[in-house]
Amino acid sequence: MSITIQQTEKLLKSNRSFSQLGFSLMLTRLRGLYSKDSSQSMLKSCMDEINFFLEKFEGIMGDEYAIITKI
């Protein structure tokens, strides 16, 4: 399970919330970082962190991943 750079940018620019608290908290933090530095390197760093989280918690992130892939 992994997301693209385009999906990452859409996630960071949206206010969509997710049912998994840990994932929502991480996105809130990453949105704050990205709003201060919207460079390509920051976007890639955010994508890497989101993908790491999705892989680590793959068993419980199925519903969220389905939502993300529709973005």
Distance bins in CASP14 RR format, pairs under 12 A and 6 or more apart:
PFRMAT RR
TARGET T0000
AUTHOR 0000-0000-0000
RMODE 2
METHOD distances of the structure
MODEL  1
1 7 0 0 0 0 0 1 0 0 0 0 0
1 50 0 0 0 0 0 1 0 0 0 0 0
1 51 1 0 0 1 0 0 0 0 0 0 0
1 52 0 0 0 0 0 1 0 0 0 0 0
1 53 0 0 0 0 1 0 0 0 0 0 0
1 54 1 0 1 0 0 0 0 0 0 0 0
1 55 1 0 0 1 0 0 0 0 0 0 0
1 56 0 0 0 0 0 1 0 0 0 0 0
1 57 0 0 0 0 1 0 0 0 0 0 0
1 58 1 0 1 0 0 0 0 0 0 0 0
1 59 0 0 0 0 1 0 0 0 0 0 0
1 60 0 0 0 0 0 1 0 0 0 0 0
1 61 1 0 0 1 0 0 0 0 0 0 0
1 62 1 0 0 1 0 0 0 0 0 0 0
1 63 0 0 0 0 0 1 0 0 0 0 0
1 64 0 0 0 0 1 0 0 0 0 0 0
1 65 1 0 1 0 0 0 0 0 0 0 0
1 66 0 0 0 0 0 1 0 0 0 0 0
1 68 0 0 0 0 1 0 0 0 0 0 0
1 69 0 0 0 0 1 0 0 0 0 0 0
2 8 0 0 0 0 0 1 0 0 0 0 0
2 47 0 0 0 0 1 0 0 0 0 0 0
2 48 0 0 0 0 1 0 0 0 0 0 0
2 49 0 0 0 0 0 1 0 0 0 0 0
2 50 0 0 0 0 1 0 0 0 0 0 0
2 51 1 0 1 0 0 0 0 0 0 0 0
2 52 0 0 0 0 1 0 0 0 0 0 0
2 53 0 0 0 0 0 1 0 0 0 0 0
2 54 1 0 0 1 0 0 0 0 0 0 0
2 55 1 0 0 1 0 0 0 0 0 0 0
2 56 0 0 0 0 0 1 0 0 0 0 0
2 58 0 0 0 0 0 1 0 0 0 0 0
2 61 0 0 0 0 0 1 0 0 0 0 0
2 65 0 0 0 0 1 0 0 0 0 0 0
2 68 0 0 0 0 0 1 0 0 0 0 0
2 69 0 0 0 0 0 1 0 0 0 0 0
3 9 0 0 0 0 0 1 0 0 0 0 0
3 10 0 0 0 0 1 0 0 0 0 0 0
3 11 1 0 0 1 0 0 0 0 0 0 0
3 12 0 0 0 0 0 1 0 0 0 0 0
3 23 0 0 0 0 0 1 0 0 0 0 0
3 27 0 0 0 0 0 1 0 0 0 0 0
3 43 0 0 0 0 0 1 0 0 0 0 0
3 44 0 0 0 0 0 1 0 0 0 0 0
3 46 0 0 0 0 0 1 0 0 0 0 0
3 47 1 0 0 1 0 0 0 0 0 0 0
3 48 0 0 0 0 0 1 0 0 0 0 0
3 49 0 0 0 0 0 1 0 0 0 0 0
3 50 1 0 0 1 0 0 0 0 0 0 0
3 51 1 0 0 1 0 0 0 0 0 0 0
3 52 0 0 0 0 0 1 0 0 0 0 0
3 53 0 0 0 0 0 1 0 0 0 0 0
3 54 1 0 0 1 0 0 0 0 0 0 0
3 55 0 0 0 0 0 1 0 0 0 0 0
3 61 0 0 0 0 0 1 0 0 0 0 0
3 64 0 0 0 0 0 1 0 0 0 0 0
3 65 0 0 0 0 1 0 0 0 0 0 0
3 66 0 0 0 0 0 1 0 0 0 0 0
3 67 0 0 0 0 0 1 0 0 0 0 0
3 68 1 0 1 0 0 0 0 0 0 0 0
3 69 1 0 0 1 0 0 0 0 0 0 0
3 70 0 0 0 0 0 1 0 0 0 0 0
3 71 0 0 0 0 1 0 0 0 0 0 0
4 10 0 0 0 0 1 0 0 0 0 0 0
4 11 0 0 0 0 0 1 0 0 0 0 0
4 43 0 0 0 0 0 1 0 0 0 0 0
4 44 0 0 0 0 0 1 0 0 0 0 0
4 47 1 0 0 1 0 0 0 0 0 0 0
4 50 0 0 0 0 0 1 0 0 0 0 0
4 51 0 0 0 0 1 0 0 0 0 0 0
4 68 0 0 0 0 1 0 0 0 0 0 0
4 69 0 0 0 0 1 0 0 0 0 0 0
4 71 0 0 0 0 1 0 0 0 0 0 0
5 11 0 0 0 0 0 1 0 0 0 0 0
5 12 0 0 0 0 0 1 0 0 0 0 0
5 40 0 0 0 0 1 0 0 0 0 0 0
5 41 0 0 0 0 0 1 0 0 0 0 0
5 42 0 0 0 0 0 1 0 0 0 0 0
5 43 1 0 0 1 0 0 0 0 0 0 0
5 44 1 0 0 1 0 0 0 0 0 0 0
5 45 0 0 0 0 0 1 0 0 0 0 0
5 46 0 0 0 0 1 0 0 0 0 0 0
5 47 1 0 1 0 0 0 0 0 0 0 0
5 48 0 0 0 0 0 1 0 0 0 0 0
5 50 0 0 0 0 0 1 0 0 0 0 0
5 51 0 0 0 0 0 1 0 0 0 0 0
6 12 0 0 0 0 0 1 0 0 0 0 0
6 13 0 0 0 0 0 1 0 0 0 0 0
6 43 0 0 0 0 1 0 0 0 0 0 0
6 44 0 0 0 0 0 1 0 0 0 0 0
6 47 0 0 0 0 1 0 0 0 0 0 0
6 68 0 0 0 0 0 1 0 0 0 0 0
6 69 0 0 0 0 0 1 0 0 0 0 0
6 71 0 0 0 0 1 0 0 0 0 0 0
7 13 0 0 0 0 0 1 0 0 0 0 0
7 14 0 0 0 0 0 1 0 0 0 0 0
7 16 0 0 0 0 0 1 0 0 0 0 0
7 43 0 0 0 0 0 1 0 0 0 0 0
7 46 0 0 0 0 0 1 0 0 0 0 0
7 47 0 0 0 0 1 0 0 0 0 0 0
7 50 0 0 0 0 1 0 0 0 0 0 0
7 51 0 0 0 0 0 1 0 0 0 0 0
7 54 0 0 0 0 0 1 0 0 0 0 0
7 65 0 0 0 0 0 1 0 0 0 0 0
7 67 0 0 0 0 0 1 0 0 0 0 0
7 68 1 0 1 0 0 0 0 0 0 0 0
7 69 1 0 0 1 0 0 0 0 0 0 0
7 70 0 0 0 0 1 0 0 0 0 0 0
7 71 1 0 1 0 0 0 0 0 0 0 0
8 14 0 0 0 0 0 1 0 0 0 0 0
8 27 0 0 0 0 0 1 0 0 0 0 0
8 30 0 0 0 0 1 0 0 0 0 0 0
8 31 0 0 0 0 0 1 0 0 0 0 0
8 34 0 0 0 0 1 0 0 0 0 0 0
8 38 0 0 0 0 0 1 0 0 0 0 0
8 40 0 0 0 0 0 1 0 0 0 0 0
8 42 0 0 0 0 0 1 0 0 0 0 0
8 43 1 0 0 1 0 0 0 0 0 0 0
8 44 0 0 0 0 1 0 0 0 0 0 0
8 45 0 0 0 0 1 0 0 0 0 0 0
8 46 1 0 1 0 0 0 0 0 0 0 0
8 47 1 1 0 0 0 0 0 0 0 0 0
8 48 0 0 0 0 1 0 0 0 0 0 0
8 49 0 0 0 0 1 0 0 0 0 0 0
8 50 1 0 0 1 0 0 0 0 0 0 0
8 51 0 0 0 0 1 0 0 0 0 0 0
8 53 0 0 0 0 0 1 0 0 0 0 0
8 54 0 0 0 0 0 1 0 0 0 0 0
8 68 0 0 0 0 1 0 0 0 0 0 0
8 71 0 0 0 0 1 0 0 0 0 0 0
9 30 0 0 0 0 0 1 0 0 0 0 0
9 31 0 0 0 0 0 1 0 0 0 0 0
9 34 0 0 0 0 1 0 0 0 0 0 0
9 38 0 0 0 0 1 0 0 0 0 0 0
9 39 0 0 0 0 0 1 0 0 0 0 0
9 40 0 0 0 0 1 0 0 0 0 0 0
9 42 0 0 0 0 0 1 0 0 0 0 0
9 43 1 0 1 0 0 0 0 0 0 0 0
9 44 0 0 0 0 0 1 0 0 0 0 0
9 46 0 0 0 0 1 0 0 0 0 0 0
9 47 0 0 0 0 1 0 0 0 0 0 0
9 50 0 0 0 0 0 1 0 0 0 0 0
9 71 0 0 0 0 1 0 0 0 0 0 0
10 16 0 0 0 0 1 0 0 0 0 0 0
10 27 0 0 0 0 0 1 0 0 0 0 0
10 31 0 0 0 0 0 1 0 0 0 0 0
10 34 0 0 0 0 0 1 0 0 0 0 0
10 43 0 0 0 0 0 1 0 0 0 0 0
10 46 0 0 0 0 0 1 0 0 0 0 0
10 47 0 0 0 0 0 1 0 0 0 0 0
10 50 0 0 0 0 0 1 0 0 0 0 0
10 67 0 0 0 0 0 1 0 0 0 0 0
10 68 0 0 0 0 1 0 0 0 0 0 0
10 69 0 0 0 0 0 1 0 0 0 0 0
10 70 0 0 0 0 0 1 0 0 0 0 0
10 71 1 0 1 0 0 0 0 0 0 0 0
11 17 0 0 0 0 0 1 0 0 0 0 0
11 18 0 0 0 0 1 0 0 0 0 0 0
11 23 0 0 0 0 0 1 0 0 0 0 0
11 24 0 0 0 0 0 1 0 0 0 0 0
11 26 0 0 0 0 0 1 0 0 0 0 0
11 27 1 0 0 1 0 0 0 0 0 0 0
11 28 0 0 0 0 0 1 0 0 0 0 0
11 30 0 0 0 0 1 0 0 0 0 0 0
11 31 0 0 0 0 1 0 0 0 0 0 0
11 34 0 0 0 0 1 0 0 0 0 0 0
11 43 0 0 0 0 0 1 0 0 0 0 0
11 46 0 0 0 0 1 0 0 0 0 0 0
11 47 0 0 0 0 1 0 0 0 0 0 0
11 49 0 0 0 0 0 1 0 0 0 0 0
11 50 1 0 0 1 0 0 0 0 0 0 0
11 51 0 0 0 0 0 1 0 0 0 0 0
11 53 0 0 0 0 0 1 0 0 0 0 0
11 54 0 0 0 0 0 1 0 0 0 0 0
11 64 0 0 0 0 0 1 0 0 0 0 0
11 65 0 0 0 0 0 1 0 0 0 0 0
11 67 0 0 0 0 1 0 0 0 0 0 0
11 68 1 0 0 1 0 0 0 0 0 0 0
11 69 0 0 0 0 0 1 0 0 0 0 0
11 70 0 0 0 0 0 1 0 0 0 0 0
11 71 1 0 0 1 0 0 0 0 0 0 0
12 26 0 0 0 0 0 1 0 0 0 0 0
12 27 1 0 0 1 0 0 0 0 0 0 0
12 28 0 0 0 0 0 1 0 0 0 0 0
12 29 0 0 0 0 0 1 0 0 0 0 0
12 30 1 0 0 1 0 0 0 0 0 0 0
12 31 1 0 1 0 0 0 0 0 0 0 0
12 32 0 0 0 0 1 0 0 0 0 0 0
12 33 0 0 0 0 1 0 0 0 0 0 0
12 34 1 0 1 0 0 0 0 0 0 0 0
12 35 0 0 0 0 1 0 0 0 0 0 0
12 36 0 0 0 0 0 1 0 0 0 0 0
12 37 0 0 0 0 0 1 0 0 0 0 0
12 38 0 0 0 0 1 0 0 0 0 0 0
12 42 0 0 0 0 1 0 0 0 0 0 0
12 43 1 0 0 1 0 0 0 0 0 0 0
12 44 0 0 0 0 0 1 0 0 0 0 0
12 45 0 0 0 0 0 1 0 0 0 0 0
12 46 1 0 0 1 0 0 0 0 0 0 0
12 47 0 0 0 0 1 0 0 0 0 0 0
12 49 0 0 0 0 0 1 0 0 0 0 0
12 50 0 0 0 0 1 0 0 0 0 0 0
12 68 0 0 0 0 0 1 0 0 0 0 0
12 71 0 0 0 0 0 1 0 0 0 0 0
13 27 0 0 0 0 0 1 0 0 0 0 0
13 30 0 0 0 0 0 1 0 0 0 0 0
13 31 0 0 0 0 1 0 0 0 0 0 0
13 32 0 0 0 0 0 1 0 0 0 0 0
13 34 0 0 0 0 1 0 0 0 0 0 0
13 35 0 0 0 0 1 0 0 0 0 0 0
13 38 0 0 0 0 1 0 0 0 0 0 0
13 43 0 0 0 0 0 1 0 0 0 0 0
13 46 0 0 0 0 0 1 0 0 0 0 0
13 71 0 0 0 0 0 1 0 0 0 0 0
14 27 0 0 0 0 1 0 0 0 0 0 0
14 28 0 0 0 0 0 1 0 0 0 0 0
14 30 0 0 0 0 0 1 0 0 0 0 0
14 31 0 0 0 0 1 0 0 0 0 0 0
14 34 0 0 0 0 0 1 0 0 0 0 0
14 67 0 0 0 0 0 1 0 0 0 0 0
14 68 0 0 0 0 0 1 0 0 0 0 0
14 70 0 0 0 0 0 1 0 0 0 0 0
14 71 1 0 0 1 0 0 0 0 0 0 0
15 24 0 0 0 0 0 1 0 0 0 0 0
15 27 0 0 0 0 1 0 0 0 0 0 0
15 28 0 0 0 0 1 0 0 0 0 0 0
15 31 0 0 0 0 1 0 0 0 0 0 0
15 35 0 0 0 0 0 1 0 0 0 0 0
16 23 0 0 0 0 0 1 0 0 0 0 0
16 24 0 0 0 0 1 0 0 0 0 0 0
16 27 0 0 0 0 1 0 0 0 0 0 0
16 28 0 0 0 0 0 1 0 0 0 0 0
16 31 0 0 0 0 0 1 0 0 0 0 0
16 64 0 0 0 0 1 0 0 0 0 0 0
16 67 1 0 0 1 0 0 0 0 0 0 0
16 68 0 0 0 0 1 0 0 0 0 0 0
16 70 0 0 0 0 0 1 0 0 0 0 0
16 71 1 0 0 1 0 0 0 0 0 0 0
17 23 0 0 0 0 1 0 0 0 0 0 0
17 24 1 0 1 0 0 0 0 0 0 0 0
17 25 0 0 0 0 0 1 0 0 0 0 0
17 27 0 0 0 0 1 0 0 0 0 0 0
17 28 0 0 0 0 1 0 0 0 0 0 0
17 31 0 0 0 0 0 1 0 0 0 0 0
17 64 0 0 0 0 0 1 0 0 0 0 0
17 67 0 0 0 0 0 1 0 0 0 0 0
18 24 1 0 1 0 0 0 0 0 0 0 0
18 25 0 0 0 0 1 0 0 0 0 0 0
18 26 0 0 0 0 1 0 0 0 0 0 0
18 27 1 0 0 1 0 0 0 0 0 0 0
18 28 0 0 0 0 0 1 0 0 0 0 0
18 50 0 0 0 0 0 1 0 0 0 0 0
18 53 0 0 0 0 0 1 0 0 0 0 0
18 54 0 0 0 0 0 1 0 0 0 0 0
18 57 0 0 0 0 0 1 0 0 0 0 0
18 60 0 0 0 0 0 1 0 0 0 0 0
18 61 0 0 0 0 1 0 0 0 0 0 0
18 62 0 0 0 0 0 1 0 0 0 0 0
18 63 0 0 0 0 1 0 0 0 0 0 0
18 64 1 0 1 0 0 0 0 0 0 0 0
18 65 0 0 0 0 0 1 0 0 0 0 0
18 66 0 0 0 0 0 1 0 0 0 0 0
18 67 1 0 0 1 0 0 0 0 0 0 0
18 68 0 0 0 0 1 0 0 0 0 0 0
18 71 0 0 0 0 0 1 0 0 0 0 0
19 60 0 0 0 0 1 0 0 0 0 0 0
19 61 0 0 0 0 0 1 0 0 0 0 0
19 62 0 0 0 0 0 1 0 0 0 0 0
19 63 1 0 0 1 0 0 0 0 0 0 0
19 64 1 0 0 1 0 0 0 0 0 0 0
19 65 0 0 0 0 0 1 0 0 0 0 0
19 66 0 0 0 0 0 1 0 0 0 0 0
19 67 0 0 0 0 1 0 0 0 0 0 0
20 26 0 0 0 0 1 0 0 0 0 0 0
20 27 0 0 0 0 1 0 0 0 0 0 0
20 53 0 0 0 0 1 0 0 0 0 0 0
20 54 0 0 0 0 0 1 0 0 0 0 0
20 56 0 0 0 0 0 1 0 0 0 0 0
20 57 1 0 0 1 0 0 0 0 0 0 0
20 58 0 0 0 0 0 1 0 0 0 0 0
20 59 0 0 0 0 0 1 0 0 0 0 0
20 60 1 0 0 1 0 0 0 0 0 0 0
20 61 1 0 0 1 0 0 0 0 0 0 0
20 62 0 0 0 0 1 0 0 0 0 0 0
20 63 0 0 0 0 1 0 0 0 0 0 0
20 64 1 0 1 0 0 0 0 0 0 0 0
20 65 0 0 0 0 0 1 0 0 0 0 0
20 67 0 0 0 0 0 1 0 0 0 0 0
20 68 0 0 0 0 0 1 0 0 0 0 0
21 27 0 0 0 0 0 1 0 0 0 0 0
21 28 0 0 0 0 0 1 0 0 0 0 0
21 57 0 0 0 0 0 1 0 0 0 0 0
21 60 0 0 0 0 0 1 0 0 0 0 0
21 64 0 0 0 0 0 1 0 0 0 0 0
22 28 0 0 0 0 1 0 0 0 0 0 0
22 29 0 0 0 0 0 1 0 0 0 0 0
22 30 0 0 0 0 0 1 0 0 0 0 0
22 50 0 0 0 0 0 1 0 0 0 0 0
22 53 0 0 0 0 1 0 0 0 0 0 0
22 54 0 0 0 0 0 1 0 0 0 0 0
22 56 0 0 0 0 0 1 0 0 0 0 0
22 57 0 0 0 0 1 0 0 0 0 0 0
22 60 0 0 0 0 0 1 0 0 0 0 0
22 61 0 0 0 0 0 1 0 0 0 0 0
22 64 0 0 0 0 0 1 0 0 0 0 0
23 29 0 0 0 0 0 1 0 0 0 0 0
23 30 0 0 0 0 0 1 0 0 0 0 0
23 49 0 0 0 0 0 1 0 0 0 0 0
23 50 0 0 0 0 1 0 0 0 0 0 0
23 52 0 0 0 0 0 1 0 0 0 0 0
23 53 1 0 0 1 0 0 0 0 0 0 0
23 54 0 0 0 0 1 0 0 0 0 0 0
23 56 0 0 0 0 0 1 0 0 0 0 0
23 57 1 0 0 1 0 0 0 0 0 0 0
23 58 0 0 0 0 0 1 0 0 0 0 0
23 60 0 0 0 0 1 0 0 0 0 0 0
23 61 1 0 0 1 0 0 0 0 0 0 0
23 62 0 0 0 0 0 1 0 0 0 0 0
23 63 0 0 0 0 0 1 0 0 0 0 0
23 64 1 0 1 0 0 0 0 0 0 0 0
23 65 0 0 0 0 1 0 0 0 0 0 0
23 67 0 0 0 0 0 1 0 0 0 0 0
23 68 0 0 0 0 1 0 0 0 0 0 0
24 30 0 0 0 0 0 1 0 0 0 0 0
24 31 0 0 0 0 0 1 0 0 0 0 0
24 50 0 0 0 0 0 1 0 0 0 0 0
24 53 0 0 0 0 0 1 0 0 0 0 0
24 61 0 0 0 0 0 1 0 0 0 0 0
24 64 0 0 0 0 1 0 0 0 0 0 0
24 67 0 0 0 0 0 1 0 0 0 0 0
25 31 0 0 0 0 0 1 0 0 0 0 0
25 32 0 0 0 0 0 1 0 0 0 0 0
25 53 0 0 0 0 0 1 0 0 0 0 0
26 32 0 0 0 0 0 1 0 0 0 0 0
26 33 0 0 0 0 0 1 0 0 0 0 0
26 46 0 0 0 0 1 0 0 0 0 0 0
26 49 1 0 0 1 0 0 0 0 0 0 0
26 50 1 0 0 1 0 0 0 0 0 0 0
26 51 0 0 0 0 0 1 0 0 0 0 0
26 52 0 0 0 0 1 0 0 0 0 0 0
26 53 1 0 1 0 0 0 0 0 0 0 0
26 54 0 0 0 0 0 1 0 0 0 0 0
26 56 0 0 0 0 0 1 0 0 0 0 0
26 57 0 0 0 0 0 1 0 0 0 0 0
26 61 0 0 0 0 0 1 0 0 0 0 0
26 64 0 0 0 0 0 1 0 0 0 0 0
27 33 0 0 0 0 0 1 0 0 0 0 0
27 34 0 0 0 0 1 0 0 0 0 0 0
27 46 0 0 0 0 1 0 0 0 0 0 0
27 49 0 0 0 0 1 0 0 0 0 0 0
27 50 1 0 0 1 0 0 0 0 0 0 0
27 53 0 0 0 0 1 0 0 0 0 0 0
27 54 0 0 0 0 0 1 0 0 0 0 0
27 64 0 0 0 0 1 0 0 0 0 0 0
27 67 0 0 0 0 0 1 0 0 0 0 0
27 68 0 0 0 0 0 1 0 0 0 0 0
28 34 0 0 0 0 0 1 0 0 0 0 0
28 35 0 0 0 0 0 1 0 0 0 0 0
29 35 0 0 0 0 0 1 0 0 0 0 0
29 36 0 0 0 0 0 1 0 0 0 0 0
29 46 0 0 0 0 1 0 0 0 0 0 0
29 49 0 0 0 0 1 0 0 0 0 0 0
29 50 0 0 0 0 0 1 0 0 0 0 0
29 53 0 0 0 0 0 1 0 0 0 0 0
30 36 0 0 0 0 0 1 0 0 0 0 0
30 37 0 0 0 0 0 1 0 0 0 0 0
30 38 0 0 0 0 0 1 0 0 0 0 0
30 42 0 0 0 0 1 0 0 0 0 0 0
30 43 0 0 0 0 1 0 0 0 0 0 0
30 44 0 0 0 0 0 1 0 0 0 0 0
30 45 0 0 0 0 1 0 0 0 0 0 0
30 46 1 0 1 0 0 0 0 0 0 0 0
30 47 0 0 0 0 1 0 0 0 0 0 0
30 48 0 0 0 0 0 1 0 0 0 0 0
30 49 1 0 0 1 0 0 0 0 0 0 0
30 50 1 0 0 1 0 0 0 0 0 0 0
30 51 0 0 0 0 0 1 0 0 0 0 0
30 52 0 0 0 0 0 1 0 0 0 0 0
30 53 0 0 0 0 1 0 0 0 0 0 0
31 37 0 0 0 0 0 1 0 0 0 0 0
31 38 0 0 0 0 0 1 0 0 0 0 0
31 42 0 0 0 0 0 1 0 0 0 0 0
31 43 0 0 0 0 0 1 0 0 0 0 0
31 46 0 0 0 0 1 0 0 0 0 0 0
31 50 0 0 0 0 0 1 0 0 0 0 0
32 38 0 0 0 0 0 1 0 0 0 0 0
32 42 0 0 0 0 0 1 0 0 0 0 0
32 46 0 0 0 0 1 0 0 0 0 0 0
33 39 0 0 0 0 0 1 0 0 0 0 0
33 41 0 0 0 0 0 1 0 0 0 0 0
33 42 1 0 0 1 0 0 0 0 0 0 0
33 43 0 0 0 0 0 1 0 0 0 0 0
33 45 0 0 0 0 1 0 0 0 0 0 0
33 46 1 0 0 1 0 0 0 0 0 0 0
33 49 0 0 0 0 1 0 0 0 0 0 0
34 40 0 0 0 0 0 1 0 0 0 0 0
34 41 0 0 0 0 0 1 0 0 0 0 0
34 42 1 0 1 0 0 0 0 0 0 0 0
34 43 1 0 0 1 0 0 0 0 0 0 0
34 44 0 0 0 0 0 1 0 0 0 0 0
34 45 0 0 0 0 1 0 0 0 0 0 0
34 46 1 0 1 0 0 0 0 0 0 0 0
34 47 0 0 0 0 0 1 0 0 0 0 0
34 49 0 0 0 0 0 1 0 0 0 0 0
34 50 0 0 0 0 0 1 0 0 0 0 0
35 42 0 0 0 0 1 0 0 0 0 0 0
35 43 0 0 0 0 0 1 0 0 0 0 0
35 46 0 0 0 0 0 1 0 0 0 0 0
36 42 0 0 0 0 1 0 0 0 0 0 0
36 46 0 0 0 0 0 1 0 0 0 0 0
37 43 0 0 0 0 1 0 0 0 0 0 0
37 44 0 0 0 0 0 1 0 0 0 0 0
37 45 0 0 0 0 1 0 0 0 0 0 0
37 46 0 0 0 0 0 1 0 0 0 0 0
38 44 0 0 0 0 0 1 0 0 0 0 0
38 45 0 0 0 0 0 1 0 0 0 0 0
38 46 0 0 0 0 0 1 0 0 0 0 0
39 45 0 0 0 0 1 0 0 0 0 0 0
39 46 0 0 0 0 0 1 0 0 0 0 0
40 46 0 0 0 0 0 1 0 0 0 0 0
40 47 0 0 0 0 0 1 0 0 0 0 0
41 47 0 0 0 0 0 1 0 0 0 0 0
41 48 0 0 0 0 0 1 0 0 0 0 0
42 48 0 0 0 0 0 1 0 0 0 0 0
42 49 0 0 0 0 0 1 0 0 0 0 0
43 49 0 0 0 0 0 1 0 0 0 0 0
43 50 0 0 0 0 0 1 0 0 0 0 0
44 50 0 0 0 0 0 1 0 0 0 0 0
44 51 0 0 0 0 0 1 0 0 0 0 0
45 51 0 0 0 0 0 1 0 0 0 0 0
45 52 0 0 0 0 0 1 0 0 0 0 0
46 52 0 0 0 0 0 1 0 0 0 0 0
46 53 0 0 0 0 0 1 0 0 0 0 0
47 53 0 0 0 0 0 1 0 0 0 0 0
47 54 0 0 0 0 0 1 0 0 0 0 0
47 68 0 0 0 0 0 1 0 0 0 0 0
48 54 0 0 0 0 0 1 0 0 0 0 0
48 55 0 0 0 0 0 1 0 0 0 0 0
49 55 0 0 0 0 0 1 0 0 0 0 0
49 56 0 0 0 0 0 1 0 0 0 0 0
50 56 0 0 0 0 0 1 0 0 0 0 0
50 57 0 0 0 0 0 1 0 0 0 0 0
50 61 0 0 0 0 0 1 0 0 0 0 0
50 64 0 0 0 0 0 1 0 0 0 0 0
50 65 0 0 0 0 0 1 0 0 0 0 0
50 68 0 0 0 0 1 0 0 0 0 0 0
51 57 0 0 0 0 0 1 0 0 0 0 0
51 58 0 0 0 0 0 1 0 0 0 0 0
51 61 0 0 0 0 0 1 0 0 0 0 0
51 65 0 0 0 0 0 1 0 0 0 0 0
51 68 0 0 0 0 0 1 0 0 0 0 0
52 58 0 0 0 0 0 1 0 0 0 0 0
52 61 0 0 0 0 0 1 0 0 0 0 0
53 59 0 0 0 0 0 1 0 0 0 0 0
53 60 0 0 0 0 0 1 0 0 0 0 0
53 61 1 0 0 1 0 0 0 0 0 0 0
53 64 0 0 0 0 1 0 0 0 0 0 0
53 65 0 0 0 0 0 1 0 0 0 0 0
53 68 0 0 0 0 0 1 0 0 0 0 0
54 60 0 0 0 0 0 1 0 0 0 0 0
54 61 1 0 1 0 0 0 0 0 0 0 0
54 62 0 0 0 0 1 0 0 0 0 0 0
54 63 0 0 0 0 0 1 0 0 0 0 0
54 64 1 0 0 1 0 0 0 0 0 0 0
54 65 1 0 0 1 0 0 0 0 0 0 0
54 66 0 0 0 0 0 1 0 0 0 0 0
54 67 0 0 0 0 0 1 0 0 0 0 0
54 68 0 0 0 0 1 0 0 0 0 0 0
54 69 0 0 0 0 0 1 0 0 0 0 0
55 61 0 0 0 0 1 0 0 0 0 0 0
55 62 0 0 0 0 0 1 0 0 0 0 0
55 65 0 0 0 0 0 1 0 0 0 0 0
57 63 0 0 0 0 0 1 0 0 0 0 0
57 64 0 0 0 0 1 0 0 0 0 0 0
57 65 0 0 0 0 0 1 0 0 0 0 0
58 64 0 0 0 0 0 1 0 0 0 0 0
58 65 0 0 0 0 1 0 0 0 0 0 0
59 65 0 0 0 0 1 0 0 0 0 0 0
61 67 0 0 0 0 0 1 0 0 0 0 0
61 68 0 0 0 0 1 0 0 0 0 0 0
61 69 0 0 0 0 0 1 0 0 0 0 0
62 68 0 0 0 0 1 0 0 0 0 0 0
62 69 0 0 0 0 1 0 0 0 0 0 0
63 69 0 0 0 0 0 1 0 0 0 0 0
63 70 0 0 0 0 0 1 0 0 0 0 0
64 70 0 0 0 0 0 1 0 0 0 0 0
64 71 0 0 0 0 0 1 0 0 0 0 0
65 71 0 0 0 0 0 1 0 0 0 0 0
END
